[in-house]
Amino acid sequence: VSHHPAVSALHATDEKENIEIIWCQYPFAKFNGQYLSSLLNPLTV
């Protein structure tokens, strides 16, 4: 969806079962003293 900030999104539907999924995630950096890690923060609606 976006490059800056990096955001990914997904939209899926199953009309037969009446299911709709809207999902997006964005990574964020976490610095823990000696190392840097990238974590994903998912959001499901």
C-alpha positions as CSV (number, residue, x, y, z in Angstrom):
1,V,0.0,0.0,0.0
2,S,2.8,2.4,0.9
3,H,6.6,2.5,0.7
4,H,7.2,5.3,3.3
5,P,6.1,4.2,5.8
6,A,6.1,0.6,4.7
7,V,2.5,-0.8,4.9
8,S,1.1,-4.0,3.5
9,A,-2.6,-4.7,3.2
10,L,-4.9,-7.6,2.3
11,H,-8.6,-7.7,1.6
12,A,-10.3,-11.1,1.1
13,T,-14.0,-12.1,0.9
14,D,-15.9,-15.3,0.8
15,E,-19.4,-14.4,-0.4
16,K,-20.7,-17.9,0.0
17,E,-19.8,-18.0,3.7
18,N,-20.3,-14.3,4.2
19,I,-16.8,-13.7,5.4
20,E,-14.7,-10.5,4.9
21,I,-11.1,-10.0,6.1
22,I,-9.4,-6.7,6.1
23,W,-5.8,-6.8,7.3
24,C,-2.8,-4.5,7.3
25,Q,0.7,-4.6,8.8
26,Y,3.5,-2.3,9.2
27,P,7.0,-3.0,10.5
28,F,8.6,-0.9,13.3
29,A,12.2,-1.0,14.6
30,K,13.0,-1.9,18.2
31,F,16.5,-1.0,19.6
32,N,17.4,-3.1,22.6
33,G,20.8,-1.8,23.6
34,Q,23.1,-3.9,21.4
35,Y,20.9,-4.9,18.5
36,L,18.1,-3.6,16.3
37,S,15.2,-5.8,15.3
38,S,12.3,-5.2,13.0
39,L,8.9,-6.3,14.4
40,L,5.6,-6.5,12.6
41,N,2.5,-4.9,14.0
42,P,-0.6,-6.5,12.4
43,L,-4.0,-5.0,12.5
44,T,-7.0,-7.1,11.7
45,V,-10.4,-5.5,11.3
